[in-house]
Amino acid sequence: SSWRLQDIGPAVVRAGTAPAAFAVTMGNAENKACDCCSGEPPPAAGGHDIMPAQTGSEFEPGLRIDEPIKAVEPHSAVDPPPGPRLTVAIVGTRGLRNVFWYPGSSTPDCYCSIKVAGNELYRTKSITDVMDPMWGEECEIRAPSDSSLEFAVCVGDASSSEVEILGRCELSAEQVLEGFNGALRLFEANMASDNPILRLKVKGDKDYPPGPPSEFQVTLERTSLEKPWGMDVNYQETHALYVIRVLPGPLQEYNAQANEDAQIRRSDFVVCVNDVKGNASLLKNEIAGATKLDLVIRRSQEVVMFLERGEAHQPHGLSFAKPLSEHGLVVQSIDDGVVTEANNRVNNANLKIRVGDRVVAVAGEQGNAATLMQRLETRVGKFQVTVLRVAEPPQDPRDKHKWYWD
């Protein structure tokens, strides 16, 4: 069976609208090394960064959530066509590479361009050799009010004019005029995972629409203590309850009438129950002994770490909570081994494997705890390890709308 943090449907494309495009490409049209690789300063005019640039070192892991944002100046590729002024934030991708990808295994440089009716209006900076590029750039463009925006994700060698498309999507004219804050499914994504997406925001003269929430509250009631809530959870994280599945009961009834963005799903975390928080055992007891629940639900954050092991006898260095669960391995401690070596190669603390993370896939393969353990202990060479953790809010409350981008 497959899992995902959230189900994100395909882009809505309405008939009778002209497409506009975002294209993500490797290299550039002039057969020259990109600015980020050549060391040359980027153009000074046209768009601005809303996130720090990625370093893209050989062992830089893929992070699949939004990052803190900072502003820089924009640059546009061509003079904009007449039409309303739009602000577009190109945040990044998720699921762009498949489970066999590893730093250095493909053409490194990747950028995203925006087109209307075939005319390129904006191009992001290049990002080098990362699993899921996170540009975090914001720009202003003008586009006819009856035009859609086209997006495409591509790769290409800086020394070659050939470009390989990693995926395409488009935003209809109606969606553009209404404003957009979400994810579009990437099509023609032959080298991607089963659900590749491009995350972006579009606004006119108003603010960006609210995005999918990272945290939300749910109230449930039942007629007696004997009636099941319909929520199967695991509490090995110690500070939160991990949702394993939704079953018949008040929770399933709630999901049936709730907006999709506010439904409780597998791999969500319950972080507070009736003002009780910080201890998973207490949360579980509160659920069992109440007929009314005020829940705080937080989405999962997915992080991919790249490990390299020369010999099977090299220790991975992880120990896991007991008893082993059917739904992943919860990290209890980290000692010397290939995981510590990988952590030491990463500067960003949010991209390291840490205590409390739940290992859900090894080398792209899922399974029960025993299967994951066996793969982790015997796998050699370069491979991915995927973990889930409770998504964390930013330190600055003003950035709350940016910290979860599913």
C-alpha positions in Angstrom: 0.0 0.0 0.0 1.1 3.6 -0.6 1.1 6.5 1.7 1.2 10.2 1.3 1.1 13.2 3.6 -1.9 14.7 1.7 -3.8 13.8 -1.4 -3.4 16.7 -3.8 -5.6 16.5 -6.9 -4.6 17.4 -10.4 -4.8 21.0 -11.6 -8.2 22.1 -12.6 -8.1 23.0 -16.3 -11.2 24.6 -17.8 -12.1 24.4 -21.4 -11.8 27.4 -23.6 -8.9 29.1 -21.7 -5.5 29.7 -23.3 -2.7 28.0 -21.3 0.2 29.8 -19.6 3.3 27.9 -18.5 5.9 27.4 -15.8 8.9 25.5 -17.0 11.6 24.0 -14.8 14.8 23.4 -16.8 18.4 22.4 -16.1 21.1 24.7 -17.5 20.1 27.7 -19.7 19.3 28.6 -23.3 22.8 30.0 -24.0 24.8 26.8 -23.4 26.5 28.6 -20.5 26.9 27.6 -16.9 24.1 29.0 -14.7 24.8 31.9 -12.3 24.7 29.6 -9.2 27.4 27.4 -10.7 29.6 29.9 -12.4 29.9 32.2 -9.5 28.7 35.2 -11.6 26.2 37.5 -9.8 22.6 37.1 -10.9 20.7 39.8 -12.9 19.7 42.7 -10.8 16.2 43.3 -12.1 12.9 41.5 -12.4 11.9 39.2 -9.4 12.9 38.5 -5.8 13.7 35.5 -3.7 11.3 34.7 -0.9 13.5 31.8 0.4 17.2 31.2 0.9 19.1 29.6 -2.0 19.8 25.9 -1.7 23.4 24.8 -1.6 22.9 21.5 -3.4 26.0 19.7 -2.0 26.4 16.1 -2.9 24.7 14.9 0.3 22.1 17.7 0.6 18.8 15.9 1.4 15.4 16.9 0.0 13.1 18.8 2.3 9.4 18.7 1.4 8.0 21.6 3.2 8.1 25.4 2.9 11.1 27.3 4.3 11.7 30.7 5.9 11.4 33.5 3.3 13.5 36.6 2.6 13.1 39.2 -0.1 15.4 40.0 -3.0 15.0 41.9 -6.3 13.1 40.2 -9.3 14.1 39.8 -12.9 11.9 39.0 -15.9 12.9 37.3 -19.1 10.9 39.5 -21.5 8.8 42.6 -21.5 5.4 41.7 -20.1 2.3 41.6 -22.3 -0.5 44.0 -21.6 -3.0 42.9 -18.9 -3.5 42.8 -15.2 -0.5 42.9 -12.9 0.0 39.6 -11.1 2.3 38.5 -8.4 3.5 34.9 -8.6 5.5 33.0 -5.9 7.2 29.9 -7.2 7.8 27.9 -4.0 9.1 24.6 -5.2 8.4 21.0 -6.1 7.6 17.8 -4.2 7.9 14.2 -5.6 9.9 15.5 -8.6 12.5 12.6 -8.4 11.8 9.0 -8.0 13.2 6.7 -5.2 16.3 5.8 -7.2 17.5 9.4 -7.4 20.7 10.4 -5.4 22.8 13.6 -5.5 25.1 13.5 -8.5 23.0 10.9 -10.3 21.4 13.3 -12.8 21.9 16.7 -14.6 22.2 19.1 -11.7 20.9 22.5 -12.6 17.2 23.2 -12.4 15.1 26.3 -12.9 11.5 27.3 -13.4 10.2 29.7 -16.0 6.7 31.2 -16.5 5.1 31.4 -19.9 1.9 32.9 -21.4 1.0 31.6 -24.9 4.5 30.5 -25.4 6.2 33.7 -24.3 8.5 33.4 -21.3 7.8 36.1 -18.7 10.1 34.9 -15.8 12.8 32.5 -15.0 14.0 31.5 -11.6 17.6 31.1 -10.5 19.2 27.6 -11.1 19.3 25.2 -8.2 22.0 22.5 -8.2 21.6 18.8 -7.6 18.8 18.6 -5.0 15.9 16.1 -4.8 13.1 18.7 -4.8 14.1 22.2 -5.8 12.7 25.0 -3.6 13.1 28.3 -5.4 11.0 30.4 -3.1 11.0 33.3 -5.6 8.3 35.9 -6.1 7.9 38.0 -9.3 5.5 40.4 -10.9 4.2 39.7 -14.4 1.4 41.0 -16.7 -0.9 38.6 -18.5 -4.1 39.0 -20.5 -7.1 38.4 -18.3 -8.3 35.5 -20.5 -4.9 33.7 -20.4 -3.9 30.7 -18.3 -0.4 30.3 -16.9 1.6 27.3 -18.0 4.2 25.6 -15.8 6.8 23.0 -16.9 9.7 21.4 -15.0 12.8 20.4 -17.1 16.4 19.5 -16.8 19.3 20.1 -19.2 23.1 20.1 -19.2 24.6 23.5 -19.0 27.0 22.4 -21.8 24.2 21.3 -24.1 21.1 23.0 -25.7 19.0 19.9 -25.1 16.4 20.2 -22.4 14.4 17.3 -20.8 11.0 18.1 -19.4 10.4 16.7 -15.9 6.8 17.8 -15.8 4.1 20.3 -16.9 1.1 21.9 -15.4 -1.1 24.9 -15.9 -3.4 27.3 -14.0 -6.6 28.3 -15.7 -7.5 31.9 -16.3 -10.3 31.7 -13.8 -8.0 30.4 -11.1 -5.5 33.1 -11.9 -8.1 35.9 -11.5 -9.5 34.3 -8.3 -6.0 33.9 -6.8 -4.3 30.7 -5.9 -2.3 29.2 -3.1 -1.7 25.5 -3.4 -0.2 22.7 -5.4 -0.6 21.6 -9.0 -0.1 18.0 -10.2 2.8 17.8 -12.7 2.1 15.7 -15.8 4.6 14.1 -18.2 6.7 13.5 -15.1 8.2 10.2 -16.2 11.1 10.3 -13.7 9.1 11.5 -10.7 7.3 9.8 -7.9 3.6 8.8 -8.1 2.4 12.3 -7.2 4.7 15.0 -8.4 3.5 18.6 -7.7 4.6 22.2 -8.1 3.7 24.5 -5.2 2.9 28.1 -6.1 0.9 31.2 -5.1 -0.7 33.8 -7.4 -2.4 37.1 -6.5 -3.7 40.2 -8.2 -4.4 43.4 -6.2 -5.4 41.4 -3.1 -3.4 39.2 -0.7 -2.7 35.6 -1.5 -5.6 33.3 -0.6 -5.1 31.2 2.5 -3.2 28.0 1.9 -3.9 24.5 3.2 -3.5 24.7 7.0 -0.7 23.0 8.8 -2.6 22.9 12.1 -6.3 22.9 12.7 -8.8 22.1 15.4 -11.5 19.4 15.4 -14.4 18.8 17.9 -15.8 15.2 18.1 -18.6 13.8 20.3 -19.9 10.4 21.1 -23.0 9.1 23.0 -21.1 6.8 25.4 -17.6 5.7 26.4 -18.2 2.3 24.7 -18.7 3.8 21.2 -15.4 3.8 19.3 -14.1 7.2 18.1 -13.0 5.6 14.8 -9.3 6.7 15.1 -6.5 4.2 15.3 -3.3 5.8 16.7 0.2 4.9 17.8 1.9 6.8 20.7 5.6 5.8 20.3 6.6 9.4 19.5 6.0 10.1 23.2 4.8 13.7 22.7 2.0 13.2 20.1 -0.3 10.5 18.7 0.4 9.3 15.2 -2.8 8.6 13.2 -2.6 5.1 11.6 -6.1 4.9 10.1 -9.6 6.3 10.2 -12.4 3.8 11.0 -16.2 4.0 11.2 -17.3 6.3 14.0 -17.5 10.0 14.9 -14.1 10.8 13.2 -15.2 9.2 9.9 -18.5 11.1 10.1 -16.6 14.3 10.7 -14.4 13.7 7.7 -17.4 13.1 5.5 -18.7 16.6 6.0 -15.4 18.5 6.5 -13.5 20.5 3.9 -10.7 18.4 2.3 -8.0 20.7 3.9 -9.5 20.0 7.4 -9.9 16.3 7.2 -7.9 14.0 9.5 -5.8 11.6 7.6 -3.3 8.8 8.0 0.1 10.2 9.1 -1.4 13.2 10.8 -0.5 13.9 14.4 -2.7 14.6 17.4 -0.8 17.2 19.5 -3.5 18.3 22.0 -6.6 16.7 23.4 -8.9 18.8 25.7 -6.0 21.0 26.6 -3.8 18.0 27.5 -0.5 18.0 25.5 3.1 17.0 25.5 2.7 13.4 26.7 1.4 10.7 24.3 0.2 8.4 27.0 -1.9 11.2 28.7 -3.3 12.1 25.3 -4.4 8.5 24.7 -6.0 8.2 28.2 -7.9 11.5 27.6 -9.3 10.1 24.3 -10.4 6.9 26.0 -12.1 8.5 28.9 -14.1 11.4 27.3 -17.3 11.7 25.3 -16.3 15.0 23.8 -12.9 15.8 22.3 -11.3 19.1 21.3 -8.4 18.0 19.2 -5.5 20.0 17.7 -4.3 18.2 14.6 -0.9 18.9 12.9 0.2 17.6 9.6 3.4 15.6 9.1 6.7 16.9 7.7 8.5 14.5 5.4 12.3 14.6 5.2 14.5 12.5 2.9 18.0 11.7 4.1 20.7 10.2 1.7 22.9 7.5 3.3 26.0 5.8 1.9 27.3 2.5 3.2 30.3 0.7 1.8 29.8 -2.6 3.7 26.8 -4.3 5.2 28.6 -4.6 8.6 28.8 -0.9 9.0 26.3 0.1 11.7 23.5 2.6 10.9 23.6 3.8 14.5 19.9 4.0 15.1 17.9 2.3 17.9 14.1 2.2 17.8 11.2 2.3 20.2 9.8 -1.1 21.4 7.7 -3.0 20.7 8.2 -2.6 17.0 5.2 -1.1 15.2 3.6 -2.2 12.0 3.6 1.4 10.9 7.3 2.5 10.8 10.3 2.7 13.1 10.4 5.5 15.7 14.0 6.6 16.4 14.9 6.4 20.1 18.6 7.2 19.9 21.3 7.9 17.4 24.9 6.6 17.9 27.9 6.4 15.7 27.3 5.0 12.2 26.2 6.0 8.7 23.3 8.1 9.9 25.5 10.2 12.1 28.0 10.6 9.2 25.1 11.7 6.9 23.9 14.2 9.6 27.3 15.7 9.9 27.3 16.5 6.2 24.2 18.6 6.5 24.2 22.1 7.9 20.5 22.6 8.2 19.3 21.0 11.5 15.8 20.6 10.0 17.2 18.2 7.4 18.9 15.8 9.8 17.5 12.6 11.1 16.7 13.1 14.8 15.3 11.3 17.8 11.5 11.0 17.5 11.5 10.7 13.7 9.4 7.8 12.3 11.2 5.9 9.5 8.6 5.0 6.9 10.6 4.0 3.8 14.1 2.7 3.1 15.5 2.9 -0.5 12.0 4.0 -1.5 10.3 0.8 -0.2 7.7 0.8 2.6 6.8 -2.1 4.9 6.3 -3.0 8.5 8.9 -2.3 11.1 10.6 -5.7 10.8 10.9 -5.3 7.0 12.3 -1.7 7.3 14.8 -2.8 9.9 16.1 -5.6 7.7 16.5 -3.2 4.8 18.2 -0.6 6.9 20.7 -3.1 8.3 21.6 -4.8 5.0 21.4 -2.1 2.3 24.7 -1.1 0.8 25.7 1.7 -1.6 23.8 5.0 -1.8 20.1 5.0 -0.8 17.3 7.2 0.6 15.7 7.0 4.0 12.4 8.7 4.4 11.2 9.9 7.8 8.0 11.7 9.1 7.9 14.1 12.1 5.4 16.5 13.5 5.5 19.7 11.4 7.0 22.6 13.4 5.8 26.2 13.3 8.3 29.0 12.5 9.7 31.1 15.3 8.2 34.3 13.8 4.4 34.1 14.0 4.2 36.3 10.9 5.6 33.4 8.9 2.9 31.0 10.0 1.3 30.8 6.5 4.6 29.7 5.0 5.6 26.8 7.2 3.6 24.0 5.7 3.1 24.0 1.9 1.2 20.8 1.2 
